[in-house]
Every structure is written in structure tokens, then in C-alpha cells.
Amino acid sequence: MRKRTYIFSLWFLGVIAGLPFAQTPQHFYNIDSERQVEGTIQEIVMEPRYKDSAPFLVLILEEKGTHLVYNVEVSPAWFFEQDFHKGEGLTVIGSFYTTDGKKMNIIAREVRFKGETLVLRDKHGFPNWQGGQTGEKGRRRGKGIKKF
Amino acid sequence: MREKRTLLFSLFNGETMKKIGGVILLLMLSVGVLRPDTLSLSLFQNITDNLFQNTYPEPDHLSNMSFSIDKNFSRLSLFAFGEYSYLFENSDIAYYSQDLGLDYLQPLNEKSALYFSLLGRGYFYKSDYSDYNYISVNGYIALKSYLSQTSILKSNYTLEYKSYRTSIFDYISHSLFVSADKYFPTKTTLKAEMNWGYKYFLQPYQTAITEAPVEMPSPQEGKGRGKHAGMGNVYDTPDVPVSTQQEGGEGIQVFSAGFLLAQGIGNKIGINLTGMKQWVLSGENPFDFVEEFYMVENPSYDRFSWSGIQIGSQVSFLMPWNVEMKVDFKYTDKEFPGIESLSLDGEPLGLTRNDQRSQLGVSVKKNFARITLFLSYSYVDNRSNDPFYDWEGNYLTVGLTWDHFYGEGK
């Protein structure tokens, strides 16, 4: 009986995990257009990017060597999670798209700087920032593991 | 055979499986009802040779599993976090905790934003530690503003109320934090910060006068002072580690000032140095002793319980295959006002307890598609003028988290 309960629980969990919840057809992360850019932050702003969503932290990034300028969308949450400054160098991996035919944008999936990697989305482009928007890292996740 | 099971599968004995089943059912209910945007599952295994952090080391294996879910409604987010922790040798310290909260991000302009959160939390320990069961409410408001493109001002205020099963620990605390930083073209960041806090004990201390002497451990017992560091002996009685010298409703006020100096070397190496000094402005610990236990929260030991200094440094590397590695060292010198050091026989030494601690840690993290692996090791050397708290310990943690996203791929 107990075994059947566990099997049913696992099946139920699997069904829920597989439910294709509604998606909007706009502004998707396109893994086929991924590119990696290394550059220097020129400006930091918060801009609205999606309907009914908090404004995004946007880093204006000048690419090293080419001097091309990209608008890097980080996420609403990471505004409080990380302290970016003008002049800081970083490497971003993300989905590239253009607006108005010339403005170059990157939806950031991964940011590397100061010897750390910030994973904002998984490799399929799905957001990974549920632990952010906290002002204090890990706050939302509770105590977790006590690290010395 | 048993040893192997201890090391690798301490989570999966019969009793624990019932708990895990309960957590899974709660998780399914949460997922089914909330239909979250994200779901994260974590599993960690910890090994230590000094669980109770005292001079009589006691090894144990700790298994920890947790889940967190998020549901976003525009700028408002609902979130829940559940955690079950099991100790193989000291299973009566096992606990379950549950967080439930909401938060809200409000941009003020292109350079500033406010963040609010309201968090409810419950901690439920097994029998030996059930006196420390509590529920709490935590309100938090934060402001972040770019003073210039290279300078950031941050501040936050936290109000917390905790209600314990043993009401003598009940308190309300206020914390106010302010920091300002400046980034220089040399890739150097300099930050200064200040923190003020006030913890007010809601119950009169005299209501919890200890009715029996605090039990002292024998060297063979390897347990904590007062109660088995973790739980046990003295707590089976109404005794709590509370002084008989003070009277009701008093508080402790602390203030700290600190700095951070960080240097980036390319994008792959970061070095930082931190320092902090804390003063107790008023009040002192109402307890006869303060203890901390690995992984387990103890109301007698928190940031209000000490004055002193803390110095730390950390080096972060991005290794090949994008493996992130951190090496850190921290030194603290803490005095615990109101706490008198005792000999191992329980005789007062006429000294205020003072601990000097050095700790060295190494951690490695690797992100895969939806799974993140963790490995960390720490060595702690704690020198105290109270010989019971003169200890050292080793801590090893391995773990993984799995993230799943249900909602829009934006």
C-alpha cells in the first residue's frame, strides 16, 4: 500500500512537472541566437522590458576590441542582488536580438565577473532568479546550509 | 556496511523516508495549488567531526533536503521554502522549517528602486530541541540607488518578531543597515557600511529562573554545556540558560562599522578584504551561557550576543570548464558581554568569555543545464578563555540543486 502511494506520488509529481503552462509568444529567449560578449559597462539603467513585469536591470556594455554597444538585460531581481558599476569588465552569454533594426540587445543567461559566475537562466533560457529580488542573498531561501 | 550507509545514505532510513514523504506531499500540494513559475529542489550531505562545536568533539552526518517555489504576479512575488534536516547520530535534533512570503519591487526611477518583503517562518524540531520551536514574522524594506554610475548607496530596515515554544526567548528586533561604495578605474571597489540593531526580549527574565544547577558534561560525554549541545539533558527540565540576575523586558543594542576592499583581476579573478567592528551599546546577554551548533539555530547565539572584530578575505576564481572556486579566510575576536567563562568543572574564572576564531574554507561550484553541484570544506579553530568552547572542527559539504521552470520563457 505504502509502495503504491509513493509510486502515485512520483507519477503525480511527474505529471505536474510536465504540464505545458501557458506561454506568451513575445520576447522569448532564443538559444539559436546565443552569443558571448566580453566588454566594459558603460551605463546602468532600469528599463521596462516586458508587459506586467518589473523593470529590468539593463547594462550598456561596450564590447572589447569591436567597441560595439549592447544592451544587456539582466533581470528585475538582480538589481538588488549584484552591484554593477560603470567601468567594470564582464563577460555575458545570452540571446542576441535587435530592435529598430540597429539596437543590439542581449538577454543575459550567464554573467561572469570578479571571478564569479551568475547564472540567470538555464541553458534553455528559462529564468533562474527565484532566489533573487531579496536585497540579501539567500534571504528568500531561508537558512539553508550553514557555511563557515 | 553501516559506515557506508552512514556516509552516503543517512537520509534514507525508514523514519526519514516518512518525513521525506511528507515533504513531497507538501511540495506537490504547493505546486498544484500555487502553480509556481519556478521550482528548485536541493539535496545536501554534510559531514563534521564536531557537531556541537565544543571541546568534546562529536562527529555526525547531516542530510538536508529542501524545496523552493516562486510565483510572480507582475512586480509581486509569492515564494515558499521548505527544508527538512536529518542528523544520523543525533536524530532527535532533526527539524523541518517552512517559509512563506511575498515581496515587491518598486522602481523609483532609472537609478533607484525599493524592495519590500514580508516573510513568515516556522521551525519545528524533534523532541529534544522542541523548546526552540518558533514561528516568526519578518518585515524588510530596502533601498538601492546609484549616486553615480560608479557609486551605490544601499540601505535596509528589518523588523523581526519571534515567538518560541519556550517564551523566555521571545523577542522583537530592529536592524538598520546603510552602505555606500565607489568603484575606481583601477578595478578597485571600496565600500563602507554601518549597521545598528536592537533586540528586545519580550519576557521578563526572572520568570525563567533556573531551578536546578546547570548540568556540566563529563569529558566522556562529549555533549554541550547546560543541555546537550544540541539538545537534551537540561532541556528536559524547565531549565533554560537564563541568568537570575536580571529583570524583565530588557534589550541589547549593537552598532557595527565595516569596510570592503575588492579588486578584480580580469573577469576571472576577484579578491576582497573585509573588516568589521561591533560594539554593544547597551544591555548584555541575559543567558548563563551562549552556544552555537552546526546547522541548528540557537536563540542564545546571534549577532546581538557579542562585541569585537571580524576580518575576512576571499579569492574567487573562474576555472576551466567554468568551475567556480572560492578560497576564504576569516578571523573573529568576540567578547560576549554578560557571559562569564567557567572552568571545565564549572567554576567561575572571573573572565568575560572571549573567543578568537580562525576559519579557512574552500568551495567549488559547477553549473550544468538545470543542476548545480556544490562541494565545500571548512576548518575552524576556536580559541576561547572558556575551555569548554576551546575547539576545532572540520566540515565537508556536498550537494546539488535542481531548478525547473514552469512559466513563460521570457
Interface residues (C-beta under 8 A of the other chain):
Chain A: T5 Y6 S9 F12 L13 I16 A17 L19 F21 A22 Q23 T24 Q26 H27 F28 Y29 E38 E43 I44 V45 M46 E47 Y50 D52 S53 A54 P55 P76 A77 F79 F80 D83 H85 K86 G87 E88 G89 L90 T91 E110 R112 F113 K114 G115 E116 T117 V119 D122 K123 H124 G125 F126 P127 N128 Q130 G131 Q133 T134 G135 E136 R139 R140 R141 G142 K143 G144 I145 K146 K147 F148
Chain B: G21 I24 L25 L27 M28 V31 G32 R35 D37 T38 L39 S40 S42 F44 N46 N64 S66 S68 I69 D70 N72 S74 R75 S77 F79 F81 E83 S97 D99 G101 D103 L105 P107 N109 E110 K111 A113 Y115 S117 L119 R121 Y140 A142 K144 Y146 S148 Q149 T150 S151 I152 K154 N156 D181 Y183 P185 K187 T189 A262 G264 I265 G266 N267 K268 I269 G270 I271 Y294 M295 E297 V315 S316 F317 L318 N322 E324 K330 Q359 G361 S363 N367 A369 R370 T372 S376 S378 V380 Y395 T397 G399 D403 H404 F405 Y406 G407 E408 G409 K410
